Amino acid sequence: MTLRMPAEWAPHEAVWIGFPHMAEEWGGGIDAARRDVAAFANAVHDGGRGEEVRLVVNDPHQADLAAALVDPGVKILIESLGDIWLRDTGPIIAGSGAARRARNFEFNWWGEKFVMPGDREVGAALAAASELPIDNLDWVLEGGGIDVDGAGLGVTTEECLLNANRNRTLTREDIAARLRGSLGIDRLLWLGNGLVGDHTDGHVDNLARFVGEGRLALPVAAGDDDPNAAIYADARTRTKAFGGIDIVDLPSPGRVEIDGEIAAASYMNFYIGNTAVVVPTYGVPNDTAAVDALAALFPDRRAVGVPARGIIVGGGSFHCSSQQVPC
C-alpha cells in the first residue's frame, strides 16, 4: 500500500529543529542565528501546549549553549549534525500511526555546493532515535523542494527537481512517479523558478505553501523593487493553468538585503505546529500583515512572528531548519 505524506497541519508527535554550530557558516553572526532558532523552538513548544520539540545539536558544548536559550521543556538531542537544514537532510515521514515510515532520500548537498560532514547520516540517525522504520531511497530529494496538501496534491519547482545537479538521468515523468510511490503524491503542480538568492536552486517552501486541501498560498509582490515579482507572477499563472486549486494571497517582504546581497526572504517559510504557526519576520513593513494573514488562515492556532534576520544569513529560515514527525 502506498503511504501518503501528511499535510503539515496534521497532528505532530514532535518536530526536529537544527541548532547552528559552525561559526564560519554564519558570517560572524552565529549568536544571532542561535537566538532566532531558539525563539522558533520556544514558539513551537508553546509553553508545553504545542508539540514536543527535539532541538538537534552537534556536541555537548552546543547542548549547553542551546539549553541556556530554550525553555526547559524543549528536548535537546545530540547527533552528528552538518548544516542545520533538517527539512532537507532529515527523513520525511509518510503514513500515520502504526503505519508510519521514515523515507530517507539521498542527499547531495544541494547539488554538491555546500558539503559538510554529518549531513548524509543525520536522517537515518533521527529516524532510529525516534524508533521509526526507515526506507533508504536511491534518488535525491530535499524536503524543502516539495509541499503537500495531504490529499494527494503536491507542488514543486522545475528549477530544483529538474536540476541536472540532483538526478541527472530522471525525467519529469520519472520524478512524478517516484513521488507518487514514496510520498503518495498523485497530482504534482510544477512551478518554475524559486526566489532570487536562494542557494537551494529554488526550493518551493520559499515560494508556495499549502494552507488547506487544494488551497495554495502564493506571495503578492511588495512594490516595484520586489526582486521576485516576475517569479511570483509566473507561479500564479502556472497554478491557474493547472486548475482545481484555490489561490490564497500572502504578502511578500519585498527586497531584503543582508550585507548588500539580496536575501531569499519569504514569509512562506512559516512552520505549522500543533498550536502555533510561526512566521519569519524581517523588520519590514509587511511583517504584521503576513502574521495577520496566517492567523486568519489558521484560526485554531496562534500565529506568531519571530525575527529571522539572524538565521537567514545561513541561507534559510524556520521551515528549512525543521522537520515534523506526524502522529
C-alpha positions as CSV (number, residue, x, y, z in Angstrom):
1,M,0.0,0.0,0.0
2,T,1.3,3.5,-0.9
3,L,1.7,5.7,2.2
4,R,1.0,9.4,1.9
5,M,2.9,12.2,3.4
6,P,0.5,14.1,5.8
7,A,-0.1,17.8,5.4
8,E,1.9,19.9,7.8
9,W,-1.3,20.9,9.7
10,A,-2.0,17.3,10.6
11,P,-1.2,16.5,14.3
12,H,2.5,16.1,15.1
13,E,4.2,13.9,17.7
14,A,7.3,16.1,17.6
15,V,9.5,18.3,15.5
16,W,13.2,18.1,14.9
17,I,15.0,21.5,14.7
18,G,18.6,22.0,13.8
19,F,20.8,24.3,16.0
20,P,23.7,26.4,14.5
21,H,27.2,25.2,15.4
22,M,29.5,26.1,12.5
23,A,30.6,29.7,13.0
24,E,32.0,30.0,9.5
25,E,28.6,29.4,8.0
26,W,27.1,32.5,9.6
27,G,29.4,35.3,8.6
28,G,30.2,36.2,12.2
29,G,26.6,36.2,13.3
30,I,26.2,32.7,14.7
31,D,24.9,34.1,18.1
32,A,22.1,35.9,16.3
33,A,21.2,32.7,14.4
34,R,21.2,30.7,17.6
35,R,18.8,33.2,19.2
36,D,16.5,33.1,16.2
37,V,16.4,29.3,16.2
38,A,15.8,29.1,20.0
39,A,13.0,31.6,19.7
40,F,11.5,29.5,17.0
41,A,11.8,26.3,19.1
42,N,10.2,28.1,22.1
43,A,7.3,29.3,19.9
44,V,6.6,25.8,18.6
45,H,6.9,24.3,22.1
46,D,4.4,27.0,23.1
47,G,4.9,26.7,26.9
48,G,4.2,22.9,26.8
49,R,0.9,23.3,24.9
50,G,2.5,22.6,21.5
51,E,4.3,19.6,20.2
52,E,7.5,18.0,21.6
53,V,10.5,19.9,20.3
54,R,13.7,18.0,19.7
55,L,16.4,20.5,19.2
56,V,19.3,18.7,17.4
57,V,22.8,19.8,18.4
58,N,26.2,18.6,17.3
59,D,28.0,18.1,20.6
60,P,27.7,18.6,24.4
61,H,29.1,22.1,24.2
62,Q,26.3,23.1,21.8
63,A,23.9,21.4,24.1
64,D,24.9,23.7,26.9
65,L,24.6,26.8,24.6
66,A,21.1,25.7,23.5
67,A,19.9,24.9,27.0
68,A,20.6,28.4,28.0
69,L,18.4,29.8,25.3
70,V,15.4,27.5,25.2
71,D,12.5,26.8,27.5
72,P,13.0,23.9,30.0
73,G,10.5,21.7,28.2
74,V,12.5,21.7,24.9
75,K,14.4,18.5,24.5
76,I,18.0,18.6,23.3
77,L,19.2,15.7,21.1
78,I,22.9,15.3,20.3
79,E,23.6,13.9,16.9
80,S,26.3,14.3,14.3
81,L,25.0,17.4,12.5
82,G,26.3,19.3,9.5
83,D,24.2,22.2,8.4
84,I,21.0,22.9,10.4
85,W,18.6,22.5,7.5
86,L,16.8,19.3,8.7
87,R,13.9,19.9,6.3
88,D,16.4,18.7,3.6
89,T,18.7,16.3,5.5
90,G,16.2,14.7,7.8
91,P,13.8,11.9,6.8
92,I,10.3,12.6,5.5
93,I,7.6,10.7,7.4
94,A,4.9,9.0,5.3
95,G,1.8,7.5,6.7
96,S,0.3,7.9,10.2
97,G,0.1,5.9,13.4
98,A,1.5,2.4,13.4
99,A,1.9,2.6,9.6
100,R,4.5,5.5,9.7
101,R,7.7,5.0,7.8
102,A,10.7,7.3,7.5
103,R,11.6,7.9,3.9
104,N,15.4,8.7,3.8
105,F,16.2,10.1,0.5
106,E,19.7,10.6,-1.0
107,F,21.2,14.0,-0.1
108,N,24.0,15.5,-2.3
109,W,24.5,18.9,-0.5
110,W,22.2,20.8,-2.8
111,G,24.0,19.8,-5.9
112,E,27.4,19.4,-4.3
113,K,27.5,23.1,-3.4
114,F,27.8,23.0,0.4
115,V,29.5,19.8,1.5
116,M,29.5,19.3,5.3
117,P,30.2,16.1,7.4
118,G,27.1,14.7,9.1
119,D,24.5,15.8,6.5
120,R,24.2,12.4,4.8
121,E,24.0,10.5,8.1
122,V,21.6,12.5,10.2
123,G,18.4,11.4,8.5
124,A,18.9,7.7,9.4
125,A,20.1,8.7,12.9
126,L,17.0,10.8,13.7
127,A,14.7,8.0,12.4
128,A,16.4,5.4,14.6
129,A,16.3,7.7,17.6
130,S,12.6,8.0,17.1
131,E,12.2,4.3,16.6
132,L,10.7,4.7,13.1
133,P,11.2,2.1,10.4
134,I,13.3,3.6,7.7
135,D,13.4,3.2,3.9
136,N,16.6,4.3,2.2
137,L,15.7,5.6,-1.3
138,D,18.2,5.8,-4.1
139,W,17.4,9.3,-5.6
140,V,18.0,12.9,-4.4
141,L,15.1,14.8,-2.8
142,E,15.2,17.6,-0.2
143,G,12.1,18.2,1.9
144,G,12.2,21.9,1.1
145,G,11.7,21.0,-2.6
146,I,8.1,19.8,-2.2
147,D,5.0,20.7,-0.3
148,V,1.8,18.7,0.0
149,D,-1.9,19.2,1.0
150,G,-2.2,15.7,2.5
151,A,-4.8,14.7,0.0
152,G,-2.6,13.7,-2.9
153,L,-1.7,17.1,-4.3
154,G,1.9,18.3,-4.3
155,V,3.8,21.4,-5.5
156,T,7.5,21.7,-6.6
157,T,9.7,23.8,-8.9
158,E,11.4,22.9,-12.1
159,E,14.5,24.8,-11.0
160,C,15.1,22.3,-8.2
161,L,13.7,18.9,-9.0
162,L,14.7,19.0,-12.7
163,N,18.1,20.5,-12.0
164,A,20.9,18.4,-13.6
165,N,22.9,18.6,-10.3
166,R,20.3,16.4,-8.5
167,N,19.0,13.5,-10.6
168,R,20.6,13.8,-14.0
169,T,19.0,10.7,-15.5
170,L,15.5,11.2,-14.2
171,T,12.8,12.8,-16.4
172,R,9.9,14.9,-15.1
173,E,7.7,11.8,-15.5
174,D,10.2,9.7,-13.6
175,I,10.2,12.1,-10.7
176,A,6.5,12.4,-10.6
177,A,6.2,8.6,-10.5
178,R,8.7,8.3,-7.7
179,L,6.9,11.0,-5.6
180,R,3.7,9.0,-6.1
181,G,5.3,5.8,-4.9
182,S,7.3,7.2,-1.9
183,L,5.0,10.0,-0.6
184,G,1.6,9.4,-2.2
185,I,1.6,12.5,-4.4
186,D,-0.9,11.8,-7.1
187,R,-1.0,15.2,-8.7
188,L,2.0,17.4,-9.0
189,L,2.0,21.1,-9.8
190,W,5.3,22.2,-11.4
191,L,6.2,25.8,-10.8
192,G,9.1,27.5,-12.5
193,N,11.9,29.2,-10.6
194,G,12.4,29.8,-6.9
195,L,13.4,33.0,-5.2
196,V,16.3,35.2,-6.2
197,G,19.2,34.5,-3.9
198,D,18.0,31.0,-2.9
199,H,21.1,28.8,-2.6
200,T,19.0,25.6,-2.8
201,D,18.1,26.1,-6.5
202,G,14.6,27.2,-5.9
203,H,13.0,25.3,-3.0
204,V,9.3,25.6,-3.2
205,D,8.8,26.2,0.6
206,N,10.0,29.7,0.0
207,L,7.6,30.3,-2.8
208,A,4.3,28.4,-2.4
209,R,2.7,26.6,0.5
210,F,-0.5,24.6,1.0
211,V,-2.7,26.1,3.7
212,G,-5.6,23.6,3.3
213,E,-6.7,20.8,0.9
214,G,-6.4,22.2,-2.6
215,R,-5.6,25.7,-1.2
216,L,-2.2,27.2,-2.1
217,A,-0.7,30.4,-0.7
218,L,1.2,32.5,-3.1
219,P,3.1,35.8,-2.5
220,V,2.0,39.1,-3.8
221,A,4.9,41.4,-4.8
222,A,5.7,44.3,-2.4
223,G,6.3,47.3,-4.7
224,D,8.2,47.9,-7.8
225,D,11.6,46.9,-6.4
226,D,10.5,43.4,-5.2
227,P,13.2,41.2,-6.8
228,N,10.8,38.3,-7.1
229,A,7.8,40.0,-8.7
230,A,8.2,38.1,-12.0
231,I,8.7,34.8,-10.2
232,Y,5.5,35.3,-8.2
233,A,3.5,36.2,-11.4
234,D,4.8,33.1,-13.2
235,A,3.9,30.9,-10.2
236,R,0.3,32.3,-10.2
237,T,-0.1,31.8,-13.9
238,R,1.0,28.2,-13.7
239,T,-1.2,27.5,-10.7
240,K,-4.3,28.9,-12.5
241,A,-3.5,26.9,-15.6
242,F,-3.2,23.7,-13.5
243,G,-6.7,24.2,-12.3
244,G,-8.6,22.9,-9.3
245,I,-6.5,24.9,-6.8
246,D,-7.8,27.8,-4.6
247,I,-5.1,30.5,-4.6
248,V,-4.7,32.4,-1.3
249,D,-2.7,35.7,-1.3
250,L,0.1,36.3,1.2
251,P,2.3,39.4,1.4
252,S,5.9,39.4,0.3
253,P,8.6,41.1,2.5
254,G,9.9,42.7,-0.7
255,R,13.5,43.5,-1.2
256,V,15.6,42.3,1.9
257,E,19.3,42.7,1.7
258,I,21.9,41.2,4.0
259,D,25.4,42.7,3.7
260,G,24.4,44.2,0.4
261,E,23.2,40.9,-1.1
262,I,19.5,40.1,-1.9
263,A,18.4,37.5,0.6
264,A,15.8,34.8,-0.2
265,A,13.5,36.3,2.5
266,S,10.0,34.9,2.4
267,Y,7.0,34.7,4.8
268,M,6.3,31.4,3.0
269,N,8.9,29.7,5.2
270,F,6.4,29.6,8.1
271,Y,6.1,26.4,10.2
272,I,2.6,25.0,11.1
273,G,2.8,23.4,14.5
274,N,0.1,21.8,16.6
275,T,-0.8,25.1,18.4
276,A,1.2,27.8,16.6
277,V,2.0,29.0,13.2
278,V,5.5,30.5,13.4
279,V,6.2,33.2,10.7
280,P,9.7,34.5,10.0
281,T,9.8,38.3,10.1
282,Y,12.5,40.7,8.8
283,G,11.9,44.1,10.3
284,V,10.0,45.4,7.2
285,P,6.5,46.9,6.8
286,N,4.7,43.8,5.7
287,D,5.7,41.7,8.8
288,T,2.4,42.4,10.6
289,A,0.3,41.8,7.6
290,A,1.9,38.4,7.0
291,V,1.3,37.3,10.5
292,D,-2.3,38.5,10.4
293,A,-3.0,36.7,7.1
294,L,-1.7,33.4,8.5
295,A,-3.7,33.9,11.7
296,A,-6.8,34.2,9.6
297,L,-6.0,31.0,7.7
298,F,-5.3,29.0,10.9
299,P,-7.9,30.3,13.4
300,D,-7.3,27.2,15.6
301,R,-3.7,28.1,16.1
302,R,-1.7,31.1,17.4
303,A,0.1,32.9,14.7
304,V,3.4,34.4,16.0
305,G,6.1,36.4,14.1
306,V,9.7,35.5,15.1
307,P,12.7,37.6,13.9
308,A,14.6,35.8,11.2
309,R,17.3,38.1,10.0
310,G,19.9,36.1,12.0
311,I,19.0,32.7,10.6
312,I,18.6,33.9,7.0
313,V,22.3,34.7,6.9
314,G,22.9,31.0,6.7
315,G,20.7,30.7,3.6
316,G,17.3,29.6,5.1
317,S,14.7,30.2,7.7
318,F,12.4,28.3,10.2
319,H,10.7,25.8,7.9
320,C,14.1,25.0,6.4
321,S,15.6,24.2,9.8
322,S,12.7,21.9,10.9
323,Q,11.1,18.6,10.0
324,Q,7.9,17.4,11.7
325,V,7.1,13.9,12.9
326,P,3.4,13.4,12.3
327,C,1.4,11.2,14.7
